[in-house]
């Protein structure tokens, strides 16, 4: 169990049953939960006394970490990091010095004078970065600190050495002091990091954003230790800065609609670039003479402005509007995590501290060891739920903790004791495991929020509906899943055919919930109105046949499980918007499948189907680490893209002539909705030229209704 709220100058005492004086690195102190050498900090580890047999070691601070002259705590003791980790490398009970095969890692926190805020980094639907934290009762102000790695003439957002590297380098510098619980004014000029024109245009965003941010609370002349960090380096490829210099189309003139680009390169705060779609406002009045100003915005950013079109007709606008309806389908909203990153100051150092008649010679560490054993034993005596739904569906778990959480959440338990699992008494570990369990178990329905009570070692969960209502939905989901499996899968099908059959069923029988996505976007994907709850769970797509990506991915996982196929849910973003999809296991390894972005929803068949990580990345899909525990992420690498739908069907183009050839073949085959993926950068003018060659050979009626648009690297030609 962790040691919470120890004094700032705490001296830890460890008693061994053997003489460890000749051993190296018996105990080390770290700032990261993995406790690797690079996260090790300076600490004094020395014998309590120098008798012939050294059995008791004292661990003391030498130099604090995350200290700042602008912080009211100064440089005292262990410093101001939110969490530290003691790594015990030797068996304390062995009769002779014995190095452990697996070290014992004990988290500890420094007692803060004020409750520590829990910091959240938010990337809004328009790509703007914002800091948000919980209100601390009685706090009169909050201080935002920043650590940054500044290099002259360097435009990238350089990573700062954080907890995994012991916070070496520059110390935190005070950025701003505010009264509220949100901050986005990184230029400190009231613009929220935007560069705005007098006409309402926005040419740049996330200005002044960079480095690693922390927040503290100030109350009665005292300041809390630092919160958890919000690192922009980890998000920098999701934070747009401005249009790429060679692709700044704002206020550019074009001859006609066919000349308008559908994508543009956007530069991000790390200096990287990626394509983003352009959305033109077709609801305008065309002037009787002269060019028309066509307003636009860049998808996934706050950038907006207009272009001039010399020759514009109402038919052009209608065709443009039809093309722009074919956009990517996303929509992922995680349950709210109300767990404090750092336990409150009133949480005792030793849970249920020893009674007055206990052995007073015991150190806090010895008492904590006994307490841990006692709590684990109590936890092991507790009954484990046996939910009815779990009898008919696979429970996905790799450890006892994951299985216990999975069956408890499927049983809609709202209070789960974690006494039996000391490894779960840490924000990072518990967050990783809980999200993995939730994503990989499709019968976990309607989880609204969760929070851990450090004092009682209890996980508290809140659901959108009553347990009875959710269990009824589970049974409806299972009944429909069994019907679908029996209807679409045949015994002689290969695994590849089964995966495709599930995908095709979802394309043919379900529909994306645009209203639910709009509601999530309006709330920056932090919450949704209750009337859209089902669209974000397995119940939406499975029973109502309508939902967003979270529901599609969950249903694809459930149907795959019931078909005996290996599938996982993965999360991340698509063009900067939160998204969920799947990875499936073929004979050659794991590949991506995105059942949400199908022909019905996106106008693009098999947009991401049997694709590799490289292909997914090229299409602006970014994987997060939330879908699995960090140590297991590499197990699901997708390296083989040979079975990708567009690769295997000759629908990729690396040159404009490739594009023209592929388009010609599709037209000759009688297709009127044609999708070709670009595997290299091709100028829009070259694509238009090739498309016009094909279109001008068509009957006049088809020429008039022809349109061309794109989503990411996909070009869509409608005839």
C-alpha positions as CSV (number, residue, x, y, z in Angstrom):
1,X,0.0,0.0,0.0
2,X,1.2,3.6,-0.6
3,X,2.4,5.8,2.1
4,X,0.3,8.9,1.9
5,X,1.0,12.4,3.3
6,X,4.4,11.8,4.9
7,X,6.2,14.9,6.3
8,X,8.2,17.0,3.9
9,X,11.5,15.9,5.4
10,X,10.4,12.3,6.1
11,X,13.2,9.8,6.9
12,X,12.1,6.3,5.9
13,X,13.4,3.4,8.0
14,X,13.7,-0.1,6.6
15,X,14.6,-3.1,8.7
16,X,16.2,-6.1,7.0
17,X,16.7,-9.6,8.4
18,X,20.2,-9.7,7.0
19,X,23.3,-7.5,6.8
20,X,22.9,-5.5,3.6
21,X,25.9,-3.1,4.1
22,X,27.9,-4.6,1.2
23,X,25.0,-4.5,-1.3
24,X,24.4,-1.8,-4.0
25,X,21.2,0.0,-4.6
26,X,19.3,-1.8,-1.8
27,X,16.7,1.0,-1.9
28,X,16.3,3.8,-4.5
29,X,13.8,6.6,-4.9
30,X,12.1,7.6,-8.1
31,X,9.5,9.9,-9.6
32,X,7.9,7.4,-12.0
33,X,5.8,4.3,-11.3
34,X,8.1,2.1,-13.4
35,X,11.0,3.1,-11.1
36,X,13.6,2.7,-13.8
37,X,17.1,4.1,-13.4
38,X,16.4,7.3,-15.5
39,X,13.6,8.3,-13.0
40,X,15.9,8.0,-10.0
41,X,16.4,11.0,-7.8
42,X,19.1,11.9,-5.3
43,X,18.5,10.5,-1.9
44,X,20.6,9.4,1.0
45,X,20.4,5.7,1.8
46,X,22.6,4.9,4.8
47,X,22.8,2.7,7.9
48,X,20.9,3.9,10.9
49,X,24.0,3.0,12.9
50,X,27.3,1.4,12.0
51,X,27.3,-1.8,14.0
52,X,29.0,-4.9,12.6
53,X,25.7,-6.0,11.1
54,X,23.8,-3.3,9.2
55,X,20.2,-4.3,9.1
56,X,18.4,-1.0,9.3
57,X,18.6,1.6,6.5
58,X,17.4,5.2,6.6
59,X,16.3,6.9,3.4
60,X,16.5,10.8,3.5
61,X,16.0,13.5,0.9
62,X,19.2,15.2,-0.5
63,X,17.8,17.6,-3.1
64,X,14.1,18.1,-3.8
65,X,12.6,17.9,-7.2
66,X,10.1,20.3,-8.8
67,X,11.2,23.1,-6.6
68,X,10.9,26.8,-7.5
69,X,11.8,30.1,-6.0
70,X,8.2,31.3,-6.9
71,X,6.6,28.5,-4.9
72,X,5.8,29.2,-1.2
73,X,7.4,25.9,-0.2
74,X,10.8,26.8,-1.5
75,X,13.3,24.0,-1.8
76,X,12.7,22.1,1.4
77,X,12.8,18.3,1.8
78,X,11.7,16.0,-1.0
79,X,10.4,18.8,-3.0
80,X,7.0,19.4,-4.6
81,X,6.4,16.5,-7.0
82,X,2.9,15.0,-6.7
83,X,4.0,11.4,-6.2
84,X,7.3,9.6,-5.4
85,X,8.2,5.9,-5.5
86,X,10.4,3.8,-3.2
87,X,12.0,0.9,-4.9
88,X,13.0,-1.9,-2.6
89,X,15.4,-4.2,-4.4
90,X,16.2,-6.7,-1.6
91,X,14.1,-9.2,0.3
92,X,13.6,-7.6,3.8
93,X,12.8,-11.0,5.4
94,X,15.6,-13.1,3.9
95,X,18.3,-14.4,6.3
96,X,21.0,-13.5,3.7
97,X,21.1,-10.6,1.3
98,X,18.8,-11.7,-1.5
99,X,18.0,-9.4,-4.5
100,X,14.4,-9.6,-5.5
101,X,13.5,-10.8,-9.0
102,X,10.8,-8.2,-9.0
103,X,11.3,-5.1,-6.8
104,X,8.7,-3.9,-4.5
105,X,7.6,-0.4,-5.5
106,X,5.9,1.7,-2.8
107,X,4.3,5.1,-3.8
108,X,4.5,7.9,-1.3
109,X,3.1,11.5,-1.3
110,X,4.3,14.5,0.7
111,X,1.8,16.0,3.0
112,X,0.6,19.2,1.2
113,X,-0.4,22.3,3.2
114,X,-3.4,22.7,0.8
115,X,-5.4,20.1,-1.1
116,X,-3.7,19.4,-4.5
117,X,-5.8,20.1,-7.6
118,X,-6.1,17.4,-10.2
119,X,-5.1,18.8,-13.6
120,X,-6.7,17.8,-16.9
121,X,-5.4,18.7,-20.4
122,X,-8.3,19.3,-22.8
123,X,-8.0,19.4,-26.6
124,X,-11.2,20.9,-27.8
125,X,-13.0,19.8,-30.9
126,X,-11.4,22.8,-32.8
127,X,-7.9,21.7,-31.6
128,X,-7.5,24.4,-29.0
129,X,-5.6,23.5,-25.8
130,X,-7.0,24.2,-22.4
131,X,-6.1,23.4,-18.8
132,X,-8.8,22.5,-16.4
133,X,-8.8,21.4,-12.7
134,X,-11.1,20.7,-9.8
135,X,-12.1,23.5,-7.3
136,X,-10.2,23.3,-4.0
137,X,-12.4,24.4,-1.1
138,X,-11.2,27.6,0.4
139,X,-8.6,28.3,-2.2
140,X,-8.4,32.0,-3.1
141,X,-6.3,31.5,-6.2
142,X,-4.5,29.0,-8.4
143,X,-1.0,29.3,-9.8
144,X,-0.1,27.9,-13.2
145,X,3.5,26.9,-13.6
146,X,5.3,25.9,-16.8
147,X,8.5,24.0,-17.6
148,X,9.8,24.4,-21.1
149,X,12.8,23.5,-23.2
150,X,13.6,26.7,-25.1
151,X,16.0,26.6,-28.1
152,X,16.6,29.8,-30.1
153,X,15.1,29.7,-33.6
154,X,13.5,26.3,-32.8
155,X,9.9,26.1,-33.8
156,X,9.1,22.6,-32.4
157,X,7.5,21.9,-29.1
158,X,10.4,20.2,-27.4
159,X,9.7,17.6,-24.7
160,X,10.6,18.4,-21.2
161,X,12.2,15.8,-18.9
162,X,9.2,14.8,-16.8
163,X,8.5,12.2,-14.1
164,X,10.0,9.4,-16.2
165,X,13.3,11.2,-16.2
166,X,13.2,12.6,-12.6
167,X,12.2,16.2,-13.8
168,X,15.8,17.1,-14.6
169,X,16.4,20.4,-16.3
170,X,14.8,23.7,-15.8
171,X,12.5,24.2,-12.8
172,X,8.9,25.3,-13.0
173,X,8.3,29.0,-13.7
174,X,5.1,30.8,-12.7
175,X,3.0,31.5,-15.8
176,X,-0.1,33.0,-14.4
177,X,-2.3,33.4,-11.3
178,X,-6.0,33.0,-11.7
179,X,-9.2,32.7,-9.6
180,X,-11.1,30.2,-11.7
181,X,-10.4,26.5,-12.6
182,X,-9.7,26.8,-16.3
183,X,-6.9,28.5,-18.3
184,X,-6.2,28.9,-22.0
185,X,-4.7,32.4,-22.2
186,X,-1.2,31.2,-23.0
187,X,-0.2,34.5,-24.6
188,X,-1.4,36.3,-21.5
189,X,-3.3,38.8,-23.7
190,X,-6.9,37.6,-23.4
191,X,-7.1,36.0,-26.8
192,X,-7.0,32.4,-25.7
193,X,-4.0,31.7,-27.9
194,X,-5.8,32.8,-31.1
195,X,-4.6,35.2,-33.8
196,X,-7.7,36.9,-35.0
197,X,-8.3,39.4,-37.8
198,X,-10.6,42.4,-37.7
199,X,-13.0,40.5,-40.0
200,X,-13.4,37.6,-37.6
201,X,-10.9,35.4,-39.4
202,X,-8.6,33.2,-37.4
203,X,-5.2,32.6,-38.9
204,X,-3.4,30.8,-36.0
205,X,-4.1,29.1,-32.7
206,X,-2.4,27.6,-29.7
207,X,0.1,30.4,-29.7
208,X,2.2,30.4,-26.6
209,X,1.4,26.8,-25.8
210,X,4.3,24.5,-25.1
211,X,6.2,22.6,-22.4
212,X,4.7,21.0,-19.3
213,X,2.1,22.7,-17.1
214,X,1.3,22.3,-13.4
215,X,-1.2,24.0,-11.2
216,X,-1.2,24.7,-7.4
217,X,-3.8,26.0,-5.0
218,X,-3.2,28.8,-2.6
219,X,-5.1,29.1,0.7
220,X,-4.5,31.2,3.8
221,X,-0.9,32.0,2.8
222,X,0.0,28.3,2.0
223,X,0.5,26.7,-1.4
224,X,-0.1,23.1,-2.4
225,X,2.5,20.9,-3.9
226,X,2.4,20.6,-7.7
227,X,-0.4,18.8,-9.4
228,X,0.1,16.1,-12.0
229,X,1.7,17.4,-15.2
230,X,-0.1,18.3,-18.4
231,X,2.5,17.7,-21.1
232,X,2.0,19.4,-24.4
233,X,4.8,17.3,-26.0
234,X,2.5,14.2,-25.8
235,X,-0.3,16.1,-27.5
236,X,1.7,18.4,-29.8
237,X,0.8,16.5,-33.0
238,X,-2.9,17.1,-32.1
239,X,-2.5,20.9,-31.5
240,X,-2.7,22.9,-34.7
241,X,-0.7,26.1,-34.9
242,X,-1.4,27.6,-38.4
243,X,-1.7,26.7,-42.0
244,X,1.5,25.5,-43.6
245,X,3.3,28.4,-45.3
246,X,2.9,27.0,-48.8
247,X,-0.7,26.0,-48.3
248,X,-2.2,29.2,-46.8
249,X,-5.3,29.5,-49.0
250,X,-7.1,32.2,-47.0
251,X,-8.2,35.0,-49.3
252,X,-6.8,33.3,-52.4
253,X,-8.7,33.5,-55.7
254,X,-9.9,30.5,-57.6
255,X,-11.6,30.3,-61.0
256,X,-14.3,27.8,-60.2
257,X,-15.4,25.2,-57.7
258,X,-13.5,22.4,-59.3
259,X,-10.3,24.4,-58.6
260,X,-11.0,24.6,-54.8
261,X,-8.7,22.4,-52.7
262,X,-10.4,19.9,-50.4
263,X,-7.5,19.5,-48.1
264,X,-4.8,21.7,-46.7
265,X,-1.6,21.1,-44.8
266,X,-1.7,22.3,-41.2
267,X,1.4,22.9,-39.1
268,X,1.3,21.7,-35.5
269,X,3.1,23.1,-32.4
270,X,5.8,20.5,-32.7
271,X,6.6,21.6,-36.3
272,X,5.0,18.6,-37.9
273,X,2.4,18.9,-40.7
274,X,-0.7,16.9,-41.5
275,X,-3.6,17.3,-43.9
276,X,-7.0,18.6,-42.6
277,X,-10.2,18.9,-44.6
278,X,-11.6,22.2,-45.7
279,X,-15.3,22.8,-45.0
280,X,-16.8,25.5,-47.3
281,X,-19.9,27.4,-46.2
282,X,-22.3,26.8,-49.1
283,X,-25.2,28.7,-47.6
284,X,-24.3,32.0,-49.2
285,X,-25.9,34.4,-51.7
286,X,-24.0,34.6,-55.0
287,X,-23.5,38.2,-56.2
288,X,-25.0,39.2,-59.5
289,X,-21.6,40.1,-60.8
290,X,-18.0,39.7,-59.8
291,X,-16.3,37.0,-57.7
292,X,-18.0,35.5,-54.6
293,X,-16.5,35.3,-51.2
294,X,-16.8,31.7,-50.0
295,X,-16.4,31.3,-46.2
296,X,-14.4,28.3,-45.0
297,X,-13.1,26.6,-41.9
298,X,-10.4,24.0,-41.5
299,X,-11.7,20.8,-40.0
300,X,-10.4,20.0,-36.5
301,X,-9.0,23.5,-36.0
302,X,-10.2,27.0,-35.1
303,X,-8.8,28.4,-38.3
304,X,-11.3,30.2,-40.5
305,X,-11.6,32.8,-43.3
306,X,-12.7,32.8,-46.9
307,X,-11.6,32.4,-50.5
308,X,-12.7,34.2,-53.7
309,X,-14.3,32.2,-56.5
310,X,-14.5,34.0,-59.9
311,X,-17.2,31.9,-61.5
312,X,-19.7,30.4,-59.0
313,X,-23.2,28.9,-59.7
314,X,-25.9,27.6,-57.5
315,X,-25.3,24.2,-59.0
316,X,-21.7,24.4,-57.9
317,X,-22.7,25.1,-54.4
318,X,-25.2,22.2,-54.3
319,X,-22.5,19.8,-55.6
320,X,-20.0,21.1,-53.1
321,X,-22.6,20.7,-50.3
322,X,-23.2,17.0,-51.3
323,X,-19.5,16.3,-51.3
324,X,-19.0,17.8,-47.9
325,X,-21.6,15.6,-46.3
326,X,-19.1,12.8,-46.7
327,X,-17.0,13.5,-43.6
328,X,-15.4,11.2,-41.1
329,X,-17.5,9.8,-38.3
330,X,-16.0,9.9,-34.8
331,X,-17.3,10.5,-31.3
332,X,-15.7,9.2,-28.1
333,X,-16.5,10.4,-24.6
334,X,-14.8,8.8,-21.7
335,X,-16.5,8.6,-18.3
336,X,-15.5,11.4,-15.9
337,X,-12.7,10.4,-13.6
338,X,-13.2,12.2,-10.3
339,X,-10.2,10.5,-8.5
340,X,-7.8,12.9,-6.9
341,X,-4.3,12.4,-8.5
342,X,-2.9,13.2,-5.0
343,X,-4.8,12.0,-1.9
344,X,-6.3,14.8,0.2
345,X,-4.1,15.9,3.2
346,X,-6.4,14.3,5.7
347,X,-5.9,10.8,4.3
348,X,-3.7,9.0,7.0
349,X,-0.2,7.9,6.3
350,X,-1.1,4.4,7.5
351,X,-4.7,3.3,6.7
352,X,-6.4,2.4,10.0
353,X,-3.2,3.3,12.0
354,X,-2.2,0.8,14.8
355,X,-4.3,1.1,17.9
356,X,-2.9,2.5,21.1
357,X,-2.1,-0.9,22.6
358,X,-0.1,-1.9,19.5
359,X,3.7,-2.3,19.5
360,X,4.9,1.3,19.7
361,X,8.4,0.4,18.7
362,X,7.3,-0.4,15.2
363,X,8.2,2.1,12.4
364,X,5.4,3.5,10.2
365,X,6.8,1.3,7.4
366,X,6.5,-1.9,9.5
367,X,3.0,-0.9,10.6
368,X,2.1,-0.2,6.9
369,X,3.4,-3.7,5.9
370,X,1.2,-5.4,8.5
371,X,-1.7,-3.2,7.5
372,X,-1.2,-4.2,3.8
373,X,-1.3,-7.9,4.7
374,X,-4.4,-7.3,6.8
375,X,-6.2,-5.4,4.1
376,X,-5.4,-7.9,1.4
377,X,-6.7,-10.7,3.6
378,X,-9.9,-8.8,4.3
379,X,-10.3,-8.2,0.5
380,X,-9.7,-11.9,-0.3
381,X,-12.6,-12.8,1.9
382,X,-15.1,-10.6,-0.1
383,X,-17.5,-12.3,-2.5
384,X,-17.0,-11.8,-6.2
385,X,-20.1,-11.0,-8.3
386,X,-21.3,-13.5,-10.8
387,X,-23.4,-11.4,-13.3
388,X,-26.0,-13.2,-15.4
389,X,-24.8,-11.5,-18.6
390,X,-21.2,-12.9,-18.1
391,X,-22.6,-16.4,-18.6
392,X,-23.3,-15.7,-22.2
393,X,-20.4,-13.5,-23.2
394,X,-16.7,-13.5,-22.8
395,X,-15.2,-11.6,-19.9
396,X,-12.0,-10.0,-21.2
397,X,-9.2,-9.8,-18.5
398,X,-5.6,-10.8,-18.1
399,X,-5.1,-10.4,-14.4
400,X,-7.1,-11.1,-11.2
401,X,-7.6,-7.3,-10.8
402,X,-9.0,-6.9,-14.3
403,X,-11.3,-9.9,-14.0
404,X,-12.6,-8.6,-10.6
405,X,-13.3,-5.2,-12.1
406,X,-14.8,-6.6,-15.2
407,X,-17.4,-8.8,-13.5
408,X,-18.2,-6.1,-11.0
409,X,-18.8,-3.5,-13.7
410,X,-20.8,-5.9,-15.8
411,X,-22.9,-6.6,-12.7
412,X,-23.3,-2.8,-12.4
413,X,-21.7,-2.6,-9.0
414,X,-21.4,1.0,-7.8
415,X,-19.0,0.4,-4.9
416,X,-16.0,-1.9,-5.4
417,X,-13.6,-2.6,-2.6
418,X,-10.0,-2.8,-3.8
419,X,-8.5,-4.0,-0.5
420,X,-7.2,-7.2,-2.1
421,X,-5.2,-5.3,-4.7
422,X,-2.4,-3.1,-3.3
423,X,-1.2,-2.4,-6.9
424,X,-4.4,-0.5,-7.6
425,X,-3.9,2.1,-4.9
426,X,-2.3,4.5,-7.4
427,X,-3.9,6.9,-9.8
428,X,-1.9,5.9,-12.8
429,X,-2.3,2.1,-12.4
430,X,-6.0,2.3,-11.6
431,X,-6.8,4.6,-14.5
432,X,-5.0,2.4,-16.9
433,X,-6.7,-0.8,-15.7
434,X,-10.2,0.6,-15.4
435,X,-10.2,2.1,-18.9
436,X,-8.8,-1.2,-20.4
437,X,-11.5,-3.2,-18.6
438,X,-14.2,-0.8,-19.8
439,X,-13.2,-0.7,-23.4
440,X,-12.5,-4.4,-23.8
441,X,-15.8,-5.6,-22.1
442,X,-18.7,-4.5,-24.3
443,X,-21.3,-5.4,-21.6
444,X,-20.0,-2.6,-19.4
445,X,-22.8,-0.2,-20.3
446,X,-23.6,3.4,-19.2
447,X,-20.6,4.1,-16.9
448,X,-20.9,7.9,-16.3
449,X,-18.1,8.6,-13.8
450,X,-15.8,6.9,-11.4
451,X,-13.6,7.9,-8.5
452,X,-11.3,6.2,-6.0
453,X,-11.7,6.8,-2.2
454,X,-8.1,6.5,-0.8
455,X,-9.4,6.4,2.8
456,X,-11.7,3.4,2.4
457,X,-9.8,1.7,-0.5
458,X,-13.1,1.7,-2.5
459,X,-13.8,2.5,-6.1
460,X,-17.1,4.4,-6.5
461,X,-18.9,4.3,-9.8
462,X,-21.9,6.2,-11.2
463,X,-24.0,4.9,-14.1
464,X,-26.4,6.6,-16.4
465,X,-29.3,4.3,-15.4
466,X,-30.3,1.9,-12.6
467,X,-28.7,-1.5,-12.4
468,X,-32.0,-3.2,-13.4
469,X,-32.3,-1.0,-16.5
470,X,-28.7,-1.7,-17.6
471,X,-29.1,-5.5,-17.0
472,X,-32.2,-5.5,-19.1
473,X,-30.2,-3.8,-21.9
474,X,-27.4,-6.4,-21.5
475,X,-29.9,-9.1,-22.2
476,X,-31.4,-7.3,-25.2
477,X,-27.8,-6.8,-26.6
478,X,-26.9,-10.5,-26.1
479,X,-30.2,-11.7,-27.7
480,X,-29.6,-9.5,-30.8
481,X,-25.9,-10.4,-31.0
482,X,-26.8,-14.1,-31.0
483,X,-29.3,-13.6,-33.8
484,X,-26.8,-11.6,-35.9
485,X,-24.0,-14.2,-35.5
486,X,-26.4,-17.0,-36.5
487,X,-27.6,-15.1,-39.5
488,X,-24.3,-13.7,-41.0
489,X,-21.6,-16.2,-40.1
490,X,-21.2,-19.6,-41.7
491,X,-19.1,-22.6,-40.4
492,X,-16.9,-22.7,-43.5
493,X,-15.9,-19.0,-43.3
494,X,-12.3,-18.1,-42.7
495,X,-11.5,-15.5,-40.0
496,X,-10.9,-12.9,-42.6
497,X,-14.4,-13.6,-44.1
498,X,-16.0,-13.4,-40.6
499,X,-14.4,-10.0,-39.8
500,X,-15.7,-8.7,-43.2
501,X,-19.1,-10.1,-42.6
502,X,-19.4,-8.3,-39.3
503,X,-18.2,-5.1,-40.9
504,X,-20.7,-5.5,-43.8
505,X,-23.6,-6.1,-41.5
506,X,-22.9,-2.9,-39.6
507,X,-22.6,-1.0,-42.9
508,X,-25.9,-2.4,-44.2
509,X,-28.0,-2.2,-41.1
510,X,-26.9,0.6,-38.9
511,X,-26.5,4.4,-39.1
512,X,-24.3,7.0,-37.5
513,X,-26.0,9.4,-35.0
514,X,-25.0,12.8,-36.2
515,X,-27.0,14.6,-33.5
516,X,-25.1,12.7,-30.8
517,X,-21.8,13.7,-32.3
518,X,-22.9,17.3,-32.5
519,X,-23.8,17.2,-28.8
520,X,-20.4,15.7,-27.9
521,X,-18.6,18.4,-30.0
522,X,-20.6,21.1,-28.3
523,X,-19.3,19.8,-24.9
524,X,-15.7,19.3,-26.2
525,X,-16.2,15.6,-25.8
526,X,-16.3,15.8,-22.0
527,X,-19.9,14.8,-21.7
528,X,-23.2,14.3,-23.6
529,X,-26.8,15.0,-22.9
530,X,-28.6,12.0,-21.4
531,X,-30.9,11.5,-24.4
532,X,-27.8,10.5,-26.4
533,X,-26.4,8.0,-23.8
534,X,-27.3,4.9,-25.8
535,X,-25.5,6.1,-28.9
536,X,-22.2,5.9,-26.9
537,X,-22.7,2.3,-25.7
538,X,-23.1,-1.2,-27.2
539,X,-26.9,-0.8,-26.9
540,X,-27.1,2.0,-29.4
541,X,-25.8,0.2,-32.5
542,X,-26.8,-3.3,-31.4
543,X,-30.4,-2.7,-30.5
544,X,-31.4,0.8,-31.8
545,X,-29.2,0.5,-34.9
546,X,-27.9,4.0,-34.4
547,X,-24.8,5.2,-32.6
548,X,-21.3,6.9,-32.7
549,X,-17.9,5.4,-33.0
550,X,-17.8,4.2,-29.3
551,X,-20.9,2.1,-30.0
552,X,-19.6,0.7,-33.3
553,X,-16.2,-0.3,-31.8
554,X,-17.9,-1.9,-28.8
555,X,-20.4,-3.9,-31.0
556,X,-17.6,-5.0,-33.4
557,X,-15.7,-6.3,-30.3
558,X,-18.8,-8.1,-28.9
559,X,-19.7,-9.8,-32.2
560,X,-16.1,-10.8,-32.7
561,X,-15.9,-12.3,-29.2
562,X,-19.0,-14.3,-29.8
563,X,-17.6,-15.5,-33.1
564,X,-14.4,-16.7,-31.4
565,X,-12.3,-14.0,-33.1
566,X,-9.4,-12.0,-31.5
567,X,-10.4,-8.3,-31.5
568,X,-9.7,-5.3,-29.2
569,X,-11.1,-1.8,-29.0
570,X,-8.5,1.0,-29.6
571,X,-8.9,4.7,-28.9
572,X,-7.3,7.9,-30.1
573,X,-8.3,10.5,-32.5
574,X,-9.1,10.9,-36.2
575,X,-7.9,14.3,-37.6
576,X,-7.8,15.6,-34.0
577,X,-11.3,14.4,-33.0
578,X,-11.6,11.7,-30.3
579,X,-12.4,8.3,-31.9
580,X,-12.6,4.6,-31.2
581,X,-12.2,1.7,-33.6
582,X,-10.8,-1.8,-33.5
583,X,-7.7,-4.0,-34.2
584,X,-8.3,-7.6,-35.3
585,X,-5.8,-10.4,-35.4
586,X,-5.1,-12.1,-38.7
587,X,-2.6,-14.8,-39.5
588,X,0.0,-12.1,-40.2
589,X,-0.7,-10.2,-37.0
590,X,-2.9,-7.3,-35.8
591,X,-4.5,-4.9,-38.3
592,X,-6.9,-2.0,-38.0
593,X,-10.7,-2.1,-38.7
594,X,-12.8,1.0,-38.4
595,X,-16.4,-0.1,-38.8
596,X,-17.8,3.4,-38.1
597,X,-16.3,5.0,-41.2
598,X,-18.0,2.8,-43.8
599,X,-19.7,3.6,-47.0
600,X,-23.0,4.4,-45.3
601,X,-21.6,6.8,-42.8
602,X,-18.6,8.4,-44.6
603,X,-19.2,7.7,-48.2
604,X,-16.0,5.8,-48.1
605,X,-16.1,2.0,-48.1
606,X,-13.6,0.2,-45.9
607,X,-11.9,3.4,-45.0
608,X,-9.6,1.7,-42.5
609,X,-9.8,-2.0,-43.1
610,X,-7.0,-4.5,-42.5
611,X,-4.6,-1.5,-42.4
612,X,-1.2,-1.3,-40.7
613,X,-0.2,1.3,-38.1
614,X,1.7,3.1,-40.9
615,X,-1.3,3.4,-43.1
616,X,-3.5,4.5,-40.1
617,X,-1.0,7.2,-39.3
618,X,-0.9,8.4,-42.8
619,X,-4.7,8.8,-42.7
620,X,-4.4,11.0,-39.6
621,X,-5.5,8.3,-37.1
622,X,-3.6,8.7,-33.9
623,X,-3.5,5.9,-31.2
624,X,-3.7,6.9,-27.6
625,X,-2.5,4.7,-24.7
626,X,-5.9,4.5,-22.9
627,X,-7.1,1.4,-24.6
628,X,-4.6,-1.0,-22.8
629,X,-2.2,-0.8,-20.0
630,X,1.1,0.8,-21.1
631,X,3.2,-2.3,-20.7
632,X,1.0,-4.2,-23.2
633,X,0.7,-1.7,-25.9
634,X,3.5,-3.1,-28.1
635,X,1.8,-6.5,-28.1
636,X,-0.7,-5.0,-30.6
637,X,1.6,-3.4,-33.1
638,X,0.3,-3.6,-36.7
639,X,3.1,-3.9,-39.1
640,X,1.6,-5.6,-42.2
641,X,-0.5,-3.5,-44.5
642,X,-0.6,-5.9,-47.5
643,X,-4.2,-6.9,-46.9
644,X,-5.4,-3.3,-46.6
645,X,-8.6,-2.9,-48.7
646,X,-7.2,-0.2,-51.0
647,X,-3.8,-1.9,-51.4
648,X,-5.2,-5.3,-52.2
649,X,-7.9,-3.9,-54.6
650,X,-5.6,-1.6,-56.6
651,X,-7.4,1.6,-55.4
652,X,-4.3,3.5,-54.3
653,X,-2.6,6.2,-56.4
654,X,0.9,7.4,-56.1
655,X,0.9,9.7,-59.1
656,X,-1.8,11.7,-61.0
657,X,-1.6,9.2,-63.8
658,X,-2.3,6.4,-61.4
659,X,-5.3,8.3,-60.2
660,X,-6.6,8.8,-63.7
661,X,-6.1,5.1,-64.6
662,X,-7.9,3.9,-61.5
663,X,-10.7,6.3,-62.1
664,X,-11.1,5.2,-65.7
665,X,-11.3,1.6,-64.7
666,X,-14.0,2.3,-62.1
667,X,-16.1,4.3,-64.6
668,X,-15.8,1.6,-67.2
669,X,-17.0,-0.9,-64.6
670,X,-20.1,1.2,-64.2
671,X,-19.4,2.6,-60.7
672,X,-20.9,6.0,-60.0
673,X,-19.5,6.5,-56.5
674,X,-15.8,6.0,-56.7
675,X,-13.2,6.3,-53.9
676,X,-9.5,6.3,-54.5
677,X,-6.8,6.7,-51.9
678,X,-3.8,8.8,-52.4
679,X,-0.5,7.1,-51.3
680,X,1.6,10.2,-52.0
681,X,1.1,14.0,-52.2
682,X,-0.5,14.9,-55.5
683,X,-1.4,18.5,-56.4
684,X,-5.1,19.2,-56.4
685,X,-4.8,20.8,-59.9
686,X,-3.4,17.5,-61.2
687,X,-6.2,15.5,-59.7
688,X,-8.8,17.8,-61.1
689,X,-7.2,17.6,-64.6
690,X,-7.2,13.8,-64.6
691,X,-10.8,13.8,-63.3
692,X,-12.0,16.2,-66.0
693,X,-10.5,14.0,-68.7
694,X,-12.7,11.2,-67.5
695,X,-15.8,13.3,-66.7
696,X,-15.8,15.1,-70.1
697,X,-16.2,11.8,-71.9
698,X,-19.4,11.1,-70.0
699,X,-23.0,12.0,-71.1
700,X,-23.9,15.6,-70.4
701,X,-26.3,14.7,-67.7
702,X,-23.6,12.9,-65.7
703,X,-21.2,15.8,-66.3
704,X,-23.6,18.2,-64.7
705,X,-24.1,16.2,-61.5
706,X,-20.4,15.2,-61.2
707,X,-18.6,16.3,-58.1
708,X,-15.3,15.6,-56.5
709,X,-14.3,15.9,-52.8
710,X,-12.0,14.3,-50.3
711,X,-11.6,13.1,-46.8
712,X,-8.0,12.9,-45.6
713,X,-6.2,10.9,-48.3
714,X,-9.4,9.7,-50.0
715,X,-10.7,11.3,-53.2
716,X,-14.4,10.8,-53.8
717,X,-15.9,11.2,-57.3
718,X,-19.6,11.1,-57.6
719,X,-21.2,10.8,-61.0
